[in-house]
Amino acid sequence: MSAQIWTYLLVGVTFFIYIIIAIVARAGSTKEFYVAGGGVHPIVNGMATAADWMSAASFLSMAGLIAFMGFSGGQYLMGWTGGYVLLALLLAPYLRKFGKFTVPDFIGERYYSKNARLVALICALFISFTYVVGQMKGVGVAFARFLNVPFDTGVLIGIGIVFFYAVLGGMKGITYTQVAQFCVLIFAFTVPAIYISLQMTGNPIPQVGFGSKGTDGVYLLEKLNLLSQDLGFDAYTSIDKGNLVNMFFITGALMFGTAGLPHVIVRFFTVPRVKDARISAGWALLFIAILYTTAPAVAVFARTNIINTLSEKSYSEVPQWFTNWEKTGLLTFDDKNKDGIIQYVADTQINELTVDQDIIVLANPEIANLPPWVIGLVVAGGLAAALSTAAGLLLVISTSISHDLLKNYLRPDISEKNELYAARVAIAVAVVAAGLAGLNPPGFVAQVVALAFGLAASSFFPAIILGIFDKRMNKEGAITGMIVGIVFTASYIIYFKPQLGGPGLPENFWWGISPEGIGTLGMILNFIIALIVSRFTTAPPKEVQELTESIRTPRGSVSPKNNSHLE
């Protein structure tokens, strides 16, 4: 069978499985809708968490960024993996013990203020919406190429699928759907990598293969360094020393933003006990490591194959995969000197080839001439990665509106039935809005996601970490810090992102910090402002200070006694 038929078959089968799971696991109560009933097995939750975590940014875009950035692309690997470890070890157990499954709920209770809850709610909506826009772009890219539909149509199809199982099943449906999606995406990412590693180095382990000798007896990384330098690019394994500050800030934004992401935090409330939350975090880290250790190998294989296949080749003789991707507009050839030869060089005045970084993982099996079923599998995996994270983020948006805003702020007396109805309406609206925004995202998938992480780092991380470890932190400090952090970060992003209409130019970046890294500076400002304001204003009530101390004790489980202290 052709790659097209395999793609239709595998995507169709996986989508059918997701829909069946959603029907079987549909939520019948708010607890099932928000936290899947709280009875998910730790290993199952670990798989679901991994799928939630490994979005289109991890599956589709990260290897593409590393392929073009070289060693410097490691900032995304370090930031995302380091952030997850920080979240799993430092924050999640305490948040689970506190007993509030949404970040706005935690902040509202810990800082004894409805206003704090409202500020956190606005931040959660802003962060989650930015994040989900990137996932929708990933869905559109996959559909555009392999289902022969326009990019816009691909995004709309993705909206329809997520709409169905997210609205129907809530967290219960999403959890078990994500288990299936994890199996699909991890198989789809590793199988082509094993194939290509064997093909290029004779080593079946990609993590080892990309550092091994190729079939010509030359180390693959050494060969790629020479190929890159011949075309005027920096050596693949070199570090851009002039950009170290920005690398540090991007890594920090990704790391600390991870620890504040609401869609990952809520995952630790789907298991019965605090102990189970720790166990599921460990399993999730193991599952995540499979993809994240494979991504650098995929990047090296893809970059080498692209250069060898296209550079200085006649346009009339390009392989079929080039023509297929050219139709999507994500791969373009501009014959500037009209000689019919593809000039792929670092000099932008001479370069004639433009490659969208988000297509690297999807195109890699075609470039390497892998079997058609492998190509179809990769498409199914990319869609699984994008849809799994999109569903988790949309649930955060839904929960923020129905639980945090409606139930805990505007209508405390709302019935469970009406709250569940409001949650489904909210997630339906969010799906449509995110999909429409995904039609014109402000950058590559990983870049859009990085912006969301920066927003999370600058708003949530200080409020959460100080709420756990600083009993003197009060509502005035937390509210002021969150507002300053997210307003500063969002303003910088909008100003320096041309896709958002900003007039700022890269040469005017503050200390060379890009919009993807500015969240770290926003976080530092948040910490400073929060600590200063808290020390010059009234200390938290005694019961709140005692609560803060109690959640750090090694035994027992603590939940806030009541809400009587909320203003």
DRENVOFI-504205 format. One record per residue (C-alpha): residue in three letters; z, x, y. Coordinates in nm, 2 decimals. Layout:
<rs>
Ala	Z	X	Y
...
</rs>
This chain:
<rs>
Met	0.00	0.00	0.00
Ser	-0.06	0.10	0.36
Ala	0.22	0.21	0.60
Gln	0.16	-0.12	0.79
Ile	0.22	-0.33	0.48
Trp	0.53	-0.13	0.38
Thr	0.66	-0.17	0.74
Tyr	0.62	-0.55	0.73
Leu	0.77	-0.57	0.39
Leu	1.08	-0.35	0.45
Val	1.15	-0.49	0.80
Gly	1.10	-0.84	0.67
Val	1.34	-0.79	0.38
Thr	1.61	-0.63	0.59
Phe	1.59	-0.90	0.85
Phe	1.61	-1.16	0.58
Ile	1.93	-0.99	0.45
Tyr	2.08	-0.99	0.79
Ile	2.01	-1.36	0.84
Ile	2.15	-1.45	0.50
Ile	2.47	-1.25	0.57
Ala	2.51	-1.42	0.91
Ile	2.48	-1.77	0.75
Val	2.73	-1.69	0.47
Ala	2.98	-1.51	0.70
Arg	2.96	-1.75	0.99
Ala	3.28	-1.78	1.19
Gly	3.48	-2.09	1.17
Ser	3.77	-1.99	1.41
Thr	3.82	-1.77	1.72
Lys	4.00	-1.51	1.50
Glu	3.70	-1.48	1.28
Phe	3.47	-1.47	1.58
Tyr	3.66	-1.20	1.76
Val	3.81	-0.98	1.49
Ala	3.65	-1.10	1.16
Gly	3.97	-1.27	1.05
Gly	4.16	-0.93	1.06
Gly	4.12	-0.88	0.68
Val	3.82	-0.63	0.65
His	3.86	-0.35	0.40
Pro	3.90	-0.01	0.56
Ile	3.59	0.14	0.39
Val	3.38	-0.16	0.48
Asn	3.51	-0.14	0.84
Gly	3.43	0.23	0.84
Met	3.07	0.15	0.76
Ala	3.05	-0.12	1.02
Thr	3.21	0.11	1.28
Ala	2.96	0.38	1.20
Ala	2.67	0.14	1.23
Asp	2.82	0.01	1.56
Trp	2.85	0.36	1.68
Met	2.51	0.50	1.57
Ser	2.29	0.30	1.80
Ala	1.93	0.34	1.89
Ala	2.05	0.64	2.10
Ser	2.17	0.82	1.79
Phe	1.89	0.71	1.56
Leu	1.58	0.71	1.78
Ser	1.66	0.91	2.09
Met	1.91	1.19	2.02
Ala	1.68	1.39	1.79
Gly	1.40	1.34	2.05
Leu	1.62	1.48	2.33
Ile	1.73	1.78	2.11
Ala	1.36	1.84	2.02
Phe	1.26	1.88	2.38
Met	1.58	2.02	2.52
Gly	1.65	2.27	2.24
Phe	2.00	2.41	2.21
Ser	2.10	2.24	2.54
Gly	2.06	1.90	2.37
Gly	2.38	1.99	2.18
Gln	2.57	1.83	2.47
Tyr	2.48	1.49	2.33
Leu	2.60	1.59	1.98
Met	2.93	1.74	2.11
Gly	3.00	1.46	2.35
Trp	2.95	1.17	2.12
Thr	3.12	1.32	1.81
Gly	3.40	1.47	2.01
Gly	3.45	1.14	2.18
Tyr	3.48	0.95	1.86
Val	3.74	1.19	1.73
Leu	3.93	1.15	2.05
Leu	3.92	0.78	2.02
Ala	4.01	0.76	1.65
Leu	4.30	1.01	1.67
Leu	4.44	0.96	2.01
Leu	4.38	0.61	2.13
Ala	4.29	0.37	1.85
Pro	4.62	0.37	1.66
Tyr	4.82	0.30	1.97
Leu	4.59	0.03	2.09
Arg	4.60	-0.13	1.74
Lys	4.98	-0.11	1.75
Phe	4.99	-0.27	2.09
Gly	4.81	-0.57	1.94
Lys	4.56	-0.66	2.21
Phe	4.20	-0.64	2.07
Thr	4.01	-0.62	2.40
Val	4.04	-0.36	2.67
Pro	4.08	-0.61	2.95
Asp	4.36	-0.78	2.74
Phe	4.54	-0.45	2.69
Ile	4.51	-0.36	3.06
Gly	4.62	-0.70	3.17
Glu	4.93	-0.69	2.95
Arg	5.02	-0.32	3.00
Tyr	4.98	-0.34	3.38
Tyr	5.15	-0.69	3.40
Ser	4.87	-0.82	3.62
Lys	4.59	-1.08	3.61
Asn	4.41	-0.88	3.88
Ala	4.41	-0.57	3.66
Arg	4.27	-0.79	3.37
Leu	4.00	-0.91	3.61
Val	3.90	-0.56	3.72
Ala	3.89	-0.44	3.36
Leu	3.68	-0.75	3.27
Ile	3.42	-0.67	3.53
Cys	3.41	-0.31	3.42
Ala	3.37	-0.41	3.05
Leu	3.08	-0.64	3.14
Phe	2.91	-0.38	3.35
Ile	2.95	-0.11	3.08
Ser	2.84	-0.32	2.79
Phe	2.54	-0.46	2.96
Thr	2.42	-0.12	3.06
Tyr	2.46	0.00	2.71
Val	2.29	-0.29	2.54
Val	1.98	-0.25	2.77
Gly	1.92	0.09	2.60
Gln	1.93	-0.07	2.26
Met	1.68	-0.33	2.35
Lys	1.44	-0.06	2.46
Gly	1.48	0.10	2.12
Val	1.39	-0.23	1.95
Gly	1.08	-0.26	2.17
Val	0.96	0.09	2.09
Ala	0.99	0.03	1.71
Phe	0.81	-0.30	1.72
Ala	0.54	-0.18	1.97
Arg	0.41	0.08	1.73
Phe	0.46	-0.05	1.38
Leu	0.42	-0.43	1.42
Asn	0.12	-0.39	1.65
Val	0.28	-0.60	1.93
Pro	0.32	-0.51	2.29
Phe	0.65	-0.35	2.39
Asp	0.76	-0.66	2.58
Thr	0.70	-0.88	2.27
Gly	0.90	-0.63	2.06
Val	1.20	-0.67	2.28
Leu	1.17	-1.05	2.27
Ile	1.16	-1.05	1.89
Gly	1.48	-0.83	1.89
Ile	1.64	-1.08	2.12
Gly	1.57	-1.36	1.87
Ile	1.72	-1.17	1.57
Val	2.04	-1.07	1.74
Phe	2.07	-1.41	1.90
Phe	2.08	-1.57	1.56
Tyr	2.34	-1.37	1.37
Ala	2.56	-1.28	1.67
Val	2.59	-1.63	1.80
Leu	2.64	-1.78	1.45
Gly	2.88	-1.53	1.30
Gly	3.06	-1.35	1.58
Met	3.25	-1.04	1.46
Lys	3.27	-1.17	1.11
Gly	2.89	-1.20	1.08
Ile	2.83	-0.88	1.27
Thr	3.07	-0.68	1.06
Tyr	2.90	-0.75	0.73
Thr	2.56	-0.74	0.88
Gln	2.64	-0.39	1.01
Val	2.74	-0.28	0.67
Ala	2.39	-0.36	0.55
Gln	2.24	-0.20	0.86
Phe	2.44	0.12	0.80
Cys	2.30	0.15	0.45
Val	1.95	0.10	0.58
Leu	1.97	0.33	0.88
Ile	2.14	0.62	0.71
Phe	1.89	0.61	0.42
Ala	1.61	0.58	0.66
Phe	1.72	0.88	0.86
Thr	1.80	1.12	0.58
Val	1.52	1.05	0.33
Pro	1.24	1.17	0.57
Ala	1.45	1.47	0.67
Ile	1.48	1.57	0.31
Tyr	1.11	1.53	0.25
Ile	1.02	1.74	0.56
Ser	1.28	2.00	0.48
Leu	1.13	2.05	0.14
Gln	0.78	2.05	0.28
Met	0.85	2.31	0.55
Thr	1.12	2.54	0.39
Gly	1.15	2.44	0.03
Asn	1.52	2.36	0.09
Pro	1.61	1.99	0.01
Ile	1.92	2.00	0.25
Pro	1.80	1.95	0.61
Gln	2.12	2.08	0.76
Val	2.05	2.41	0.59
Gly	1.67	2.39	0.58
Phe	1.61	2.41	0.96
Gly	1.79	2.74	0.97
Ser	1.60	2.88	0.67
Lys	1.27	3.06	0.63
Gly	0.95	2.86	0.63
Thr	0.68	2.87	0.37
Asp	0.53	3.16	0.57
Gly	0.84	3.37	0.52
Val	0.94	3.35	0.89
Tyr	1.27	3.17	0.99
Leu	1.18	2.83	1.12
Leu	1.39	2.86	1.44
Glu	1.24	3.20	1.51
Lys	0.89	3.06	1.47
Leu	0.98	2.76	1.70
Asn	1.11	3.01	1.96
Leu	0.78	3.20	1.96
Leu	0.57	2.88	1.97
Ser	0.78	2.75	2.27
Gln	0.76	3.07	2.46
Asp	0.38	3.10	2.40
Leu	0.34	2.77	2.58
Gly	0.56	2.87	2.87
Phe	0.87	2.68	2.76
Asp	1.21	2.84	2.72
Ala	1.30	2.97	2.38
Tyr	1.42	2.67	2.17
Thr	1.76	2.83	2.10
Ser	1.82	2.95	2.45
Ile	2.08	2.80	2.69
Asp	1.98	2.70	3.04
Lys	2.26	2.90	3.21
Gly	2.17	2.75	3.55
Asn	2.26	2.41	3.41
Leu	2.59	2.48	3.25
Val	2.79	2.28	3.50
Asn	2.58	1.97	3.43
Met	2.60	2.03	3.05
Phe	2.98	2.04	3.08
Phe	2.99	1.72	3.29
Ile	2.75	1.53	3.06
Thr	2.95	1.64	2.75
Gly	3.27	1.52	2.92
Ala	3.12	1.19	3.03
Leu	3.00	1.12	2.68
Met	3.33	1.23	2.52
Phe	3.57	1.04	2.74
Gly	3.33	0.75	2.77
Thr	3.34	0.71	2.40
Ala	3.71	0.68	2.40
Gly	3.69	0.39	2.64
Leu	3.41	0.19	2.49
Pro	3.53	-0.16	2.42
His	3.29	-0.24	2.13
Val	3.43	0.05	1.93
Ile	3.80	-0.01	2.01
Val	3.78	-0.38	1.89
Arg	3.67	-0.25	1.55
Phe	4.02	-0.12	1.47
Phe	4.15	-0.48	1.49
Thr	3.94	-0.61	1.21
Val	4.16	-0.44	0.94
Pro	4.50	-0.58	0.84
Arg	4.73	-0.29	0.94
Val	4.76	0.01	1.17
Lys	4.75	0.24	0.86
Asp	4.41	0.07	0.76
Ala	4.28	0.14	1.12
Arg	4.35	0.51	1.07
Ile	4.18	0.51	0.73
Ser	3.87	0.33	0.85
Ala	3.85	0.57	1.14
Gly	3.83	0.86	0.89
Trp	3.57	0.69	0.68
Ala	3.36	0.61	0.99
Leu	3.37	0.98	1.10
Leu	3.25	1.08	0.76
Phe	2.96	0.83	0.77
Ile	2.87	0.93	1.13
Ala	2.86	1.30	1.03
Ile	2.58	1.23	0.78
Leu	2.34	1.14	1.06
Tyr	2.48	1.37	1.33
Thr	2.45	1.68	1.12
Thr	2.09	1.59	1.02
Ala	1.97	1.52	1.38
Pro	1.93	1.89	1.48
Ala	1.71	1.95	1.17
Val	1.49	1.65	1.24
Ala	1.45	1.77	1.60
Val	1.34	2.12	1.49
Phe	1.10	1.98	1.23
Ala	0.94	1.74	1.47
Arg	0.91	1.99	1.76
Thr	0.74	2.25	1.53
Asn	0.50	1.99	1.38
Ile	0.40	1.85	1.72
Ile	0.31	2.19	1.86
Asn	0.13	2.30	1.55
Thr	-0.06	1.97	1.52
Leu	-0.16	1.91	1.88
Ser	-0.15	2.22	2.09
Glu	-0.50	2.36	2.16
Lys	-0.66	2.10	1.93
Ser	-0.97	1.90	2.00
Tyr	-0.89	1.54	2.12
Ser	-1.18	1.42	1.91
Glu	-1.01	1.55	1.60
Val	-0.66	1.43	1.65
Pro	-0.49	1.27	1.35
Gln	-0.46	0.89	1.32
Trp	-0.09	0.88	1.41
Phe	-0.18	1.02	1.75
Thr	-0.42	0.74	1.81
Asn	-0.17	0.48	1.69
Trp	0.10	0.59	1.92
Glu	-0.15	0.63	2.21
Lys	-0.21	0.26	2.20
Thr	0.15	0.19	2.28
Gly	0.14	0.40	2.60
Leu	0.43	0.61	2.48
Leu	0.20	0.91	2.40
Thr	-0.07	0.99	2.65
Phe	-0.34	1.25	2.69
Asp	-0.49	1.33	3.04
Asp	-0.78	1.56	3.01
Lys	-0.74	1.73	3.35
Asn	-1.00	2.00	3.29
Lys	-1.24	1.77	3.10
Asp	-1.28	2.02	2.81
Gly	-1.17	1.78	2.54
Ile	-0.89	2.02	2.43
Ile	-0.53	1.92	2.44
Gln	-0.34	2.15	2.68
Tyr	0.03	2.12	2.59
Val	0.22	2.37	2.82
Ala	0.53	2.39	3.03
Asp	0.33	2.40	3.36
Thr	0.31	2.04	3.48
Gln	-0.01	2.12	3.68
Ile	-0.19	2.22	3.36
Asn	-0.01	2.01	3.09
Glu	-0.22	1.72	2.96
Leu	0.01	1.58	2.70
Thr	0.30	1.34	2.77
Val	0.53	1.25	2.48
Asp	0.80	0.98	2.51
Gln	1.11	1.14	2.36
Asp	1.21	0.81	2.20
Ile	0.92	0.81	1.95
Ile	1.00	1.14	1.78
Val	1.21	1.01	1.49
Leu	0.97	0.72	1.43
Ala	0.66	0.94	1.45
Asn	0.80	1.23	1.25
Pro	0.71	1.09	0.90
Glu	0.35	1.02	1.02
Ile	0.32	1.37	1.17
Ala	0.44	1.52	0.84
Asn	0.21	1.30	0.63
Leu	0.49	1.15	0.43
Pro	0.43	0.85	0.19
Pro	0.37	0.51	0.36
Trp	0.70	0.36	0.23
Val	0.89	0.63	0.41
Ile	0.73	0.54	0.74
Gly	0.82	0.18	0.69
Leu	1.17	0.27	0.59
Val	1.22	0.47	0.92
Val	1.11	0.17	1.12
Ala	1.36	-0.06	0.94
Gly	1.63	0.20	1.00
Gly	1.55	0.23	1.37
Leu	1.57	-0.14	1.41
Ala	1.89	-0.16	1.21
Ala	2.05	0.11	1.44
Ala	1.95	-0.07	1.76
Leu	2.04	-0.42	1.65
Ser	2.38	-0.32	1.50
Thr	2.51	-0.17	1.82
Ala	2.35	-0.44	2.04
Ala	2.54	-0.71	1.84
Gly	2.87	-0.53	1.89
Leu	2.82	-0.49	2.26
Leu	2.71	-0.85	2.30
Leu	3.02	-0.96	2.13
Val	3.23	-0.76	2.38
Ile	3.05	-0.94	2.66
Ser	3.11	-1.27	2.49
Thr	3.48	-1.20	2.43
Ser	3.53	-1.08	2.78
Ile	3.41	-1.41	2.92
Ser	3.55	-1.65	2.67
His	3.89	-1.48	2.58
Asp	3.97	-1.26	2.88
Leu	3.83	-1.47	3.16
Leu	3.84	-1.82	3.04
Lys	4.14	-1.82	2.80
Asn	4.37	-1.57	2.97
Tyr	4.27	-1.62	3.33
Leu	4.11	-1.95	3.43
Arg	4.20	-2.20	3.15
Pro	4.50	-2.09	2.95
Asp	4.52	-2.44	2.79
Ile	4.17	-2.44	2.65
Ser	4.14	-2.55	2.29
Glu	4.03	-2.31	2.01
Lys	3.72	-2.53	1.95
Asn	3.61	-2.51	2.32
Glu	3.69	-2.14	2.34
Leu	3.47	-2.07	2.03
Tyr	3.20	-2.28	2.19
Ala	3.23	-2.09	2.52
Ala	3.21	-1.76	2.33
Arg	2.88	-1.86	2.16
Val	2.73	-1.98	2.49
Ala	2.83	-1.65	2.66
Ile	2.68	-1.43	2.38
Ala	2.36	-1.64	2.39
Val	2.33	-1.59	2.77
Ala	2.41	-1.22	2.73
Val	2.14	-1.17	2.46
Val	1.87	-1.31	2.68
Ala	1.98	-1.13	3.00
Ala	2.01	-0.79	2.82
Gly	1.67	-0.83	2.65
Leu	1.50	-0.91	2.99
Ala	1.67	-0.60	3.14
Gly	1.56	-0.39	2.84
Leu	1.20	-0.46	2.94
Asn	1.23	-0.20	3.22
Pro	1.52	0.04	3.14
Pro	1.62	0.32	3.37
Gly	1.53	0.61	3.14
Phe	1.51	0.71	2.77
Val	1.74	0.52	2.53
Ala	1.99	0.81	2.51
Gln	1.99	0.85	2.89
Val	2.06	0.48	2.95
Val	2.34	0.50	2.69
Ala	2.48	0.81	2.87
Leu	2.50	0.61	3.19
Ala	2.71	0.35	3.01
Phe	2.94	0.62	2.87
Gly	2.98	0.76	3.22
Leu	3.08	0.42	3.35
Ala	3.33	0.38	3.07
Ala	3.48	0.73	3.13
Ser	3.52	0.67	3.50
Ser	3.69	0.33	3.46
Phe	3.86	0.27	3.13
Phe	3.96	0.61	2.99
Pro	4.23	0.69	3.26
Ala	4.37	0.34	3.25
Ile	4.40	0.35	2.87
Ile	4.54	0.70	2.84
Leu	4.79	0.66	3.12
Gly	4.88	0.32	3.00
Ile	4.99	0.47	2.67
Phe	5.14	0.80	2.77
Asp	5.27	0.75	3.13
Lys	5.53	0.48	3.15
Arg	5.55	0.53	3.53
Met	5.19	0.42	3.57
Asn	5.19	0.08	3.75
Lys	4.94	-0.19	3.82
Glu	4.86	-0.07	4.17
Gly	4.76	0.28	4.04
Ala	4.55	0.14	3.75
Ile	4.36	-0.11	3.96
Thr	4.29	0.13	4.24
Gly	4.18	0.40	4.00
Met	3.95	0.18	3.80
Ile	3.78	0.05	4.12
Val	3.74	0.39	4.27
Gly	3.61	0.54	3.95
Ile	3.35	0.28	3.86
Val	3.23	0.22	4.22
Phe	3.18	0.59	4.28
Thr	3.00	0.65	3.95
Ala	2.78	0.34	3.98
Ser	2.69	0.43	4.34
Tyr	2.59	0.78	4.24
Ile	2.38	0.66	3.95
Ile	2.20	0.40	4.16
Tyr	2.13	0.65	4.44
Phe	1.99	0.92	4.21
Lys	1.80	0.70	3.96
Pro	1.45	0.63	4.09
Gln	1.41	0.36	3.82
Leu	1.69	0.17	4.00
Gly	1.53	0.21	4.34
Gly	1.75	0.50	4.45
Pro	1.62	0.73	4.72
Gly	1.80	1.04	4.59
Leu	1.62	1.34	4.46
Pro	1.73	1.58	4.17
Glu	1.75	1.88	4.41
Asn	2.02	1.69	4.60
Phe	2.25	1.64	4.30
Trp	2.61	1.72	4.38
Trp	2.68	2.07	4.23
Gly	2.38	2.00	4.01
Ile	2.55	1.71	3.83
Ser	2.29	1.45	3.70
Pro	2.36	1.07	3.69
Glu	2.43	1.11	3.31
Gly	2.72	1.34	3.39
Ile	2.87	1.20	3.70
Gly	3.11	0.98	3.50
Thr	3.33	1.29	3.44
Leu	3.38	1.34	3.81
Gly	3.44	0.96	3.85
Met	3.71	0.99	3.58
Ile	3.88	1.28	3.75
Leu	3.88	1.08	4.08
Asn	4.03	0.78	3.88
Phe	4.31	1.00	3.74
Ile	4.40	1.15	4.08
Ile	4.39	0.82	4.27
Ala	4.58	0.63	4.00
Leu	4.86	0.90	3.97
Ile	4.90	0.93	4.35
Val	4.91	0.55	4.41
Ser	5.15	0.49	4.12
Arg	5.40	0.74	4.26
Phe	5.40	0.58	4.61
Thr	5.44	0.22	4.49
Thr	5.69	0.03	4.29
Ala	5.76	0.14	3.93
Pro	5.66	-0.10	3.65
Pro	5.92	-0.35	3.53
Lys	6.18	-0.21	3.28
Glu	6.04	-0.42	2.99
Val	5.69	-0.27	3.05
Gln	5.83	0.08	3.05
Glu	6.02	0.01	2.73
Leu	5.70	-0.14	2.57
Thr	5.51	0.18	2.67
Glu	5.76	0.40	2.50
Ser	5.78	0.18	2.19
Ile	5.41	0.18	2.11
Arg	5.43	0.56	2.07
Thr	5.71	0.55	1.81
Pro	5.59	0.64	1.46
Arg	5.72	0.33	1.29
Gly	5.71	-0.05	1.34
Ser	5.46	-0.27	1.52
Val	5.50	-0.39	1.87
Ser	5.33	-0.67	2.06
Pro	5.41	-0.78	2.41
Lys	5.69	-1.03	2.41
Asn	5.54	-1.27	2.66
Asn	5.32	-1.30	2.96
Ser	5.59	-1.42	3.20
His	5.57	-1.10	3.40
Leu	5.20	-1.14	3.49
Glu	5.14	-1.21	3.85
</rs>
